[in-house]
Amino acid sequence: MVARLVCVTIPFNKPGFAGNEQAYMAEAIRFGHISGDGEFTHRACEQLEAVLPGARVLLTTSCTHALELAALLLDLRAGDEVIVPSFTFVSSANAFVLHGARPVFADIRSDILGLDPESLEDKISPRTRAVVPVHYAGVSCDMEEILDLCRPRGIEVVEDNAHGLFGRYRGRALGTFGGLAALSFHETKNIICGEGGALVVNDPRYLERAEIVREKGTNRKRFFRGLVDKYTWVDVGSSFLPSDLLAAFLFGQLEKKDEIQAARRRIFERYAEALLSWAREKGVRLPEIPHDREQSFHMFHMLLPDLGARTSFLAHLKEQGILAVFHYQPLHLSEMGRRFGGKPGDCPISEEAADRLVRLPFYTGLAPADQERVIEAILSAPL
């Protein structure tokens, strides 16, 4: 018996051009500066700082590297603990483990799938150095409650805002609450450059050292500002700078941020409208956005009744040539997570969400006709 190959005609994600990305990359080449911190790096950072009031933005090669840079700035030592949600990408924990910390896994709220302050409070100990809220799908965590738990104890908040650029909590931009925050420009995100990220510095105490650590531990920035007559090795560090070619691509995307966000909003709202009655009938939960939050329109996810329903649902869509996917597996149940003491039942909401969650095709260039095909296939799914 020969297995039938199914051709995927509607992918889960497709990176797209928004404007002048290629022209700006060519311009960067003409400038003759394609290594880090060139003209387009400065332009991109200015764009980002305009939407993150009061912050300074330092581009990095990835969101993972932005988190690693944050870990270095915290001077973590053996025995220090960093609390992260179990339902997140591995980088949220690994960046801190790599620099000596022990991850402590907290559970998430069942509606927004972001860090639950009640679970967080139970995990705080005298060894806690930082908390990493992850704004899942670009919907804010309960940042005021999280900050109220952390600030009196001297615990730093590092926002993993990989999903949340342009999202807001009670009128304030995500990525501006913690002393530090991290952004992602991976090709699956709203604003992209293939691979890339940024460290957002909200606490000015970190800024000068962040520039040093990001530049291989040298005071090169101070040299270029004329503050020292030569630069040298002054601290620990690594090479976190992306090429100015990537920054040029990123700047081209950021110039079109309003158009990109408008397109993604239309896609999200069409899914929500078309699937509302079906979801109620089938016991499927659609995204929930609390009234005091503005989402980033990063993805459209659903929680199906159980693992069996999800498995058959994904297979049905694949038969129609449509690629939908699940998402994170709980970190506390991973091979590495178990080494840090994770065991079944520690984070029950994370475990349930991991079994039930589906992400639908969602990208800026998703054509209306293709989206209607996805919707029709969903409505015909045997749940």
Backbone torsions as a table, in degrees:
resi	resn	phi	psi	omega
1	MET	NA	129.7	-178.5
2	VAL	-101.1	126.6	179.4
3	ALA	-68.4	139.8	179.4
4	ARG	-83.8	128.7	177.9
5	LEU	-82.3	133.1	178.4
6	VAL	-103.7	124.9	180.0
7	CYS	-86.6	120.3	177.8
8	VAL	-80.3	116.8	-179.7
9	THR	-104.0	-19.1	174.0
10	ILE	-122.1	105.3	-176.5
11	PRO	-76.2	167.9	174.4
12	PHE	-69.2	-40.9	-178.4
13	ASN	-141.3	147.7	174.0
14	LYS	-145.6	112.5	179.1
15	PRO	-65.8	142.6	-176.4
16	GLY	-133.5	157.6	173.9
17	PHE	-87.3	143.7	-177.5
18	ALA	-114.4	-21.5	-175.4
19	GLY	-170.6	-105.7	-170.3
20	ASN	-103.4	25.7	-175.6
21	GLU	-55.0	-49.6	-176.8
22	GLN	-67.9	-38.6	179.6
23	ALA	-64.1	-40.2	-180.0
24	TYR	-69.8	-35.2	176.0
25	MET	-63.7	-40.8	176.4
26	ALA	-64.5	-37.1	178.4
27	GLU	-65.5	-38.7	177.7
28	ALA	-60.8	-39.3	178.1
29	ILE	-64.4	-41.7	178.3
30	ARG	-64.4	-34.8	177.3
31	PHE	-61.0	-27.1	-178.6
32	GLY	81.4	15.2	177.3
33	HIS	-132.7	101.2	-179.0
34	ILE	-116.0	2.1	173.3
35	SER	-81.5	-170.4	-172.9
36	GLY	-70.0	158.6	175.1
37	ASP	58.6	42.1	173.3
38	GLY	-91.3	-165.1	-175.8
39	GLU	-58.3	-42.6	-176.2
40	PHE	-75.9	-26.5	171.9
41	THR	-60.7	-44.7	-179.7
42	HIS	-65.4	-40.8	179.9
43	ARG	-64.9	-43.0	-179.6
44	ALA	-64.3	-42.4	179.8
45	CYS	-64.0	-37.8	176.8
46	GLU	-62.2	-40.7	177.4
47	GLN	-61.6	-44.8	-178.1
48	LEU	-68.7	-40.4	179.7
49	GLU	-66.0	-25.5	177.2
50	ALA	-68.6	-28.2	179.7
51	VAL	-100.6	-1.3	177.4
52	LEU	-125.9	74.4	-171.6
53	PRO	-55.4	131.8	177.5
54	GLY	86.2	-7.1	-176.7
55	ALA	-94.0	155.7	165.5
56	ARG	-110.4	137.5	-174.4
57	VAL	-116.2	130.7	176.5
58	LEU	-120.5	115.6	179.6
59	LEU	-66.2	145.3	177.2
60	THR	-133.0	172.6	-178.1
61	THR	-75.8	-14.8	178.3
62	SER	-167.7	166.6	172.0
63	CYS	-65.6	-36.6	176.7
64	THR	-56.2	-46.0	179.5
65	HIS	-67.5	-32.0	175.2
66	ALA	-63.1	-41.4	177.4
67	LEU	-67.1	-38.6	177.0
68	GLU	-64.4	-39.4	177.0
69	LEU	-62.3	-40.8	176.0
70	ALA	-61.4	-42.1	179.6
71	ALA	-61.2	-41.0	177.9
72	LEU	-63.8	-38.5	-179.5
73	LEU	-67.4	-25.1	-179.8
74	LEU	-82.6	-6.8	179.5
75	ASP	51.7	52.6	-178.3
76	LEU	-67.0	146.7	179.6
77	ARG	-127.7	162.2	176.6
78	ALA	-55.5	132.8	-177.7
79	GLY	97.6	-19.6	175.4
80	ASP	-67.6	147.9	179.7
81	GLU	-119.0	143.2	175.0
82	VAL	-126.9	125.1	-177.9
83	ILE	-91.3	126.8	178.6
84	VAL	-131.9	152.7	172.8
85	PRO	-68.5	144.0	176.9
86	SER	-68.2	-30.4	-177.8
87	PHE	-91.1	83.0	179.8
88	THR	-162.4	174.0	176.5
89	PHE	-74.1	152.0	-173.9
90	VAL	-57.0	-30.3	-177.3
91	SER	-61.5	-30.0	-179.1
92	SER	-58.7	-31.3	177.8
93	ALA	-99.7	-43.6	-171.2
94	ASN	-62.3	-34.1	-179.4
95	ALA	-59.6	-33.1	-178.5
96	PHE	-88.4	-35.8	175.4
97	VAL	-60.4	-40.9	-178.8
98	LEU	-58.3	-26.9	-177.8
99	HIS	-111.3	26.6	164.8
100	GLY	106.2	-7.0	-174.8
101	ALA	-88.3	159.0	172.8
102	ARG	-100.4	125.1	178.8
103	PRO	-78.0	139.9	173.9
104	VAL	-119.2	123.4	-171.1
105	PHE	-95.1	125.9	177.6
106	ALA	-109.9	161.7	-178.5
107	ASP	-90.3	174.4	-175.8
108	ILE	-115.8	162.4	171.1
109	ARG	-72.0	145.1	-175.3
110	SER	-74.7	-19.5	-178.0
111	ASP	-90.7	-54.1	-176.4
112	ILE	-92.8	-10.6	179.2
113	LEU	62.5	24.8	175.1
114	GLY	-107.8	167.4	-175.6
115	LEU	-48.9	128.2	-179.4
116	ASP	-88.9	119.4	-179.1
117	PRO	-58.1	-31.2	178.9
118	GLU	-66.6	-43.4	177.0
119	SER	-65.8	-39.5	178.8
120	LEU	-59.0	-47.2	-176.7
121	GLU	-59.2	-37.2	179.9
122	ASP	-68.2	-22.3	-174.9
123	LYS	-94.2	-13.8	-177.1
124	ILE	-68.8	134.7	177.6
125	SER	-135.9	173.4	176.2
126	PRO	-61.1	-15.8	-179.0
127	ARG	-92.7	-4.1	-176.9
128	THR	-69.5	122.6	179.0
129	ARG	-104.9	-28.9	-176.5
130	ALA	-153.8	155.9	173.2
131	VAL	-125.3	137.5	-175.9
132	VAL	-118.5	89.0	174.6
133	PRO	-71.8	137.6	177.6
134	VAL	-114.1	119.6	-178.2
135	HIS	-82.9	84.4	-172.6
136	TYR	-62.6	132.2	-179.5
137	ALA	58.5	18.3	178.9
138	GLY	77.5	19.8	174.8
139	VAL	-106.7	125.5	-170.7
140	SER	-62.2	142.8	164.5
141	CYS	-69.1	173.9	178.2
142	ASP	-78.6	78.4	-168.2
143	MET	-67.3	-34.7	179.6
144	GLU	-65.3	-43.3	178.7
145	GLU	-65.3	-40.5	179.4
146	ILE	-64.0	-45.1	179.2
147	LEU	-65.0	-37.5	178.9
148	ASP	-64.3	-31.4	176.7
149	LEU	-75.9	-34.1	-171.2
150	CYS	-89.7	-44.0	-171.5
151	ARG	-60.1	-46.6	-179.1
152	PRO	-63.2	-21.1	-178.9
153	ARG	-95.6	0.6	-178.8
154	GLY	71.1	25.5	-179.9
155	ILE	-93.2	128.1	179.4
156	GLU	-77.7	144.8	174.5
157	VAL	-107.1	123.4	177.8
158	VAL	-116.8	107.5	-178.2
159	GLU	-76.8	125.2	167.9
160	ASP	-89.2	96.5	-174.8
161	ASN	-105.9	35.2	-179.4
162	ALA	-58.9	-32.5	-178.5
163	HIS	-96.4	-12.5	-158.8
164	GLY	-109.4	10.8	178.0
165	LEU	-57.9	128.2	-177.0
166	PHE	85.9	-5.3	173.0
167	GLY	-78.6	160.8	-177.7
168	ARG	-141.0	151.8	174.8
169	TYR	-126.9	115.2	-178.5
170	ARG	51.0	42.9	175.4
171	GLY	85.9	-4.6	-176.3
172	ARG	-109.3	139.8	-174.8
173	ALA	-65.2	134.2	171.8
174	LEU	-63.6	143.8	-175.6
175	GLY	96.6	-2.2	179.7
176	THR	-116.3	9.4	-177.5
177	PHE	-92.0	-46.6	-179.0
178	GLY	-77.2	163.5	173.5
179	GLY	-59.8	-31.0	178.0
180	LEU	-136.6	154.8	176.3
181	ALA	-148.8	161.0	-179.3
182	ALA	-127.6	140.5	177.4
183	LEU	-117.8	157.6	176.5
184	SER	-125.5	139.3	173.1
185	PHE	-123.1	29.3	173.8
186	HIS	-58.8	157.1	-173.6
187	GLU	-63.2	-12.2	177.2
188	THR	-88.8	-4.5	-174.6
189	LYS	-90.7	176.1	-179.4
190	ASN	-64.6	-50.6	178.5
191	ILE	-109.0	127.4	-167.9
192	ILE	-130.9	159.8	165.3
193	CYS	-148.3	28.8	-178.9
194	GLY	90.1	-75.9	171.8
195	GLU	-132.4	133.8	178.4
196	GLY	171.1	164.9	178.8
197	GLY	-163.2	-171.2	177.5
198	ALA	-157.6	144.5	168.6
199	LEU	-94.5	128.3	176.6
200	VAL	-102.8	121.0	-177.6
201	VAL	-106.0	110.1	178.9
202	ASN	-99.6	-25.9	177.4
203	ASP	-97.6	112.7	-174.7
204	PRO	-61.4	-15.7	177.9
205	ARG	-61.4	-25.6	-176.2
206	TYR	-90.1	-14.0	-164.4
207	LEU	-64.3	-53.1	-175.3
208	GLU	-61.0	-43.0	-179.6
209	ARG	-69.1	-34.0	177.8
210	ALA	-60.0	-40.8	178.9
211	GLU	-64.4	-37.4	-179.7
212	ILE	-69.8	-50.0	-177.8
213	VAL	-62.2	-38.7	180.0
214	ARG	-66.7	-26.0	-178.6
215	GLU	-103.5	47.1	173.3
216	LYS	64.9	21.2	179.8
217	GLY	80.5	17.2	179.1
218	THR	-106.8	162.2	176.0
219	ASN	-95.7	41.4	-177.2
220	ARG	-60.6	-38.6	179.4
221	LYS	-60.5	-42.8	179.5
222	ARG	-65.4	-33.0	176.5
223	PHE	-63.8	-46.6	-179.0
224	PHE	-68.3	-22.5	175.4
225	ARG	-85.0	-2.7	179.5
226	GLY	80.6	17.3	-177.3
227	LEU	-87.8	-20.2	173.4
228	VAL	-135.4	154.9	-175.9
229	ASP	-85.6	-10.1	173.0
230	LYS	-158.2	157.6	179.0
231	TYR	-110.6	154.1	-174.1
232	THR	-151.3	177.9	-179.7
233	TRP	-78.5	121.2	-176.3
234	VAL	-127.7	-9.2	-175.1
235	ASP	-160.7	172.6	170.5
236	VAL	-66.8	158.0	178.3
237	GLY	176.2	-178.6	176.6
238	SER	-155.0	-177.1	-177.7
239	SER	-98.1	99.2	-176.6
240	PHE	-105.1	1.7	-172.9
241	LEU	-80.7	129.9	172.4
242	PRO	-81.9	157.2	175.2
243	SER	-60.9	147.3	176.4
244	ASP	-66.7	-18.3	173.1
245	LEU	-63.5	-43.3	176.7
246	LEU	-66.2	-39.2	178.1
247	ALA	-63.6	-34.7	177.5
248	ALA	-64.5	-43.7	175.9
249	PHE	-60.4	-45.6	-178.6
250	LEU	-61.6	-43.1	179.3
251	PHE	-60.9	-40.4	177.1
252	GLY	-60.0	-36.9	176.1
253	GLN	-69.4	-46.1	-177.0
254	LEU	-63.1	-33.1	175.6
255	GLU	-59.4	-28.3	-176.7
256	LYS	-106.9	23.2	-174.6
257	LYS	-59.6	-36.7	-178.7
258	ASP	-66.1	-42.7	178.6
259	GLU	-66.8	-40.2	178.6
260	ILE	-61.9	-47.0	-179.0
261	GLN	-66.3	-36.6	178.3
262	ALA	-64.6	-40.8	179.2
263	ALA	-64.7	-42.6	-178.5
264	ARG	-69.0	-35.4	177.1
265	ARG	-63.6	-42.5	179.2
266	ARG	-60.6	-42.9	-179.2
267	ILE	-63.9	-46.6	-179.9
268	PHE	-59.7	-48.7	-175.2
269	GLU	-67.2	-31.6	176.9
270	ARG	-67.6	-44.8	175.4
271	TYR	-57.7	-48.9	-175.9
272	ALA	-60.4	-42.2	-179.2
273	GLU	-68.7	-45.5	-173.2
274	ALA	-73.0	-26.8	-172.7
275	LEU	-102.2	-2.7	-173.3
276	LEU	-59.8	-53.4	-177.9
277	SER	-65.1	-43.0	178.7
278	TRP	-58.8	-44.3	-178.0
279	ALA	-63.4	-42.0	179.2
280	ARG	-63.2	-40.4	-178.1
281	GLU	-68.7	-36.8	-173.2
282	LYS	-95.6	-1.2	-177.9
283	GLY	73.2	32.4	179.1
284	VAL	-102.3	137.4	-179.5
285	ARG	-101.3	125.2	176.7
286	LEU	-89.2	169.6	-178.6
287	PRO	-57.7	142.9	178.1
288	GLU	-116.3	127.0	-179.1
289	ILE	-118.3	105.5	178.2
290	PRO	-56.2	152.8	-172.2
291	HIS	-64.6	-22.6	-178.1
292	ASP	-93.7	14.3	-178.7
293	ARG	-129.6	145.3	172.5
294	GLU	-115.2	121.0	-176.3
295	GLN	-79.6	169.5	-178.1
296	SER	-97.1	-3.0	-176.1
297	PHE	57.1	47.6	-179.7
298	HIS	-83.0	-36.6	-177.1
299	MET	-154.7	169.4	169.6
300	PHE	-125.2	115.1	-178.4
301	HIS	-121.0	158.7	177.6
302	MET	-136.2	151.4	172.8
303	LEU	-109.3	111.7	179.4
304	LEU	-80.7	167.3	-173.7
305	PRO	-58.2	-38.3	-178.1
306	ASP	-162.9	179.3	-177.2
307	LEU	-63.1	-40.4	179.5
308	GLY	-62.6	-42.6	178.4
309	ALA	-62.8	-40.2	179.7
310	ARG	-65.8	-42.9	-179.0
311	THR	-59.4	-46.4	180.0
312	SER	-69.9	-34.0	179.2
313	PHE	-64.4	-47.4	179.3
314	LEU	-63.3	-38.3	178.2
315	ALA	-65.2	-39.8	178.6
316	HIS	-61.2	-46.8	179.9
317	LEU	-64.2	-39.0	179.4
318	LYS	-63.3	-36.2	176.1
319	GLU	-61.9	-26.6	178.5
320	GLN	-89.7	5.5	-179.8
321	GLY	79.8	24.5	-176.6
322	ILE	-119.8	127.9	-179.8
323	LEU	-101.0	106.5	167.3
324	ALA	-109.3	157.0	-172.5
325	VAL	-138.6	161.2	169.6
326	PHE	-89.5	-167.0	-175.5
327	HIS	-136.4	-138.2	-168.5
328	TYR	-61.5	144.3	164.5
329	GLN	-96.1	140.0	-173.3
330	PRO	-56.4	130.7	-177.7
331	LEU	-65.0	-32.8	-176.6
332	HIS	-69.0	-17.2	178.4
333	LEU	-100.3	-1.2	178.6
334	SER	-72.8	167.9	178.6
335	GLU	-57.7	-44.5	178.8
336	MET	-70.0	-41.3	-178.7
337	GLY	-59.4	-37.5	178.6
338	ARG	-66.8	-29.1	176.3
339	ARG	-64.2	-25.6	178.6
340	PHE	-97.1	16.8	173.1
341	GLY	98.1	3.4	-179.5
342	GLY	-66.7	143.2	178.8
343	LYS	-151.2	157.2	-179.8
344	PRO	-54.5	138.1	179.2
345	GLY	94.3	-10.7	-179.7
346	ASP	-64.9	-40.0	-177.6
347	CYS	-132.2	77.1	-170.2
348	PRO	-63.5	-34.0	-179.7
349	ILE	-70.3	-38.2	176.1
350	SER	-62.0	-41.9	-179.2
351	GLU	-64.6	-41.2	179.1
352	GLU	-68.0	-44.6	-179.8
353	ALA	-61.5	-39.4	-179.5
354	ALA	-60.8	-33.6	-179.5
355	ASP	-80.1	-23.9	-169.6
356	ARG	-108.3	-17.1	-167.9
357	LEU	-80.3	139.3	175.0
358	VAL	-130.2	137.0	172.6
359	ARG	-109.7	129.3	-179.4
360	LEU	-86.3	159.2	174.0
361	PRO	-51.3	127.8	-175.1
362	PHE	-155.9	106.1	176.2
363	TYR	-153.8	157.6	-170.1
364	THR	-56.8	-36.6	-177.3
365	GLY	-91.3	13.6	179.7
366	LEU	-62.6	116.3	-176.2
367	ALA	-70.7	144.7	178.7
368	PRO	-53.6	-40.3	-179.5
369	ALA	-65.1	-38.4	177.6
370	ASP	-68.3	-38.9	177.6
371	GLN	-63.5	-38.6	177.9
372	GLU	-64.5	-35.2	175.0
373	ARG	-61.7	-42.0	178.2
374	VAL	-62.2	-46.0	-178.5
375	ILE	-61.6	-45.1	179.8
376	GLU	-61.2	-40.7	-179.8
377	ALA	-66.5	-37.3	178.0
378	ILE	-64.5	-45.8	-177.3
379	LEU	-64.3	-22.2	179.2
380	SER	-97.7	3.6	-177.5
381	ALA	-68.7	136.2	-178.6
382	PRO	-81.3	83.8	178.5
383	LEU	-99.6	NA	NA
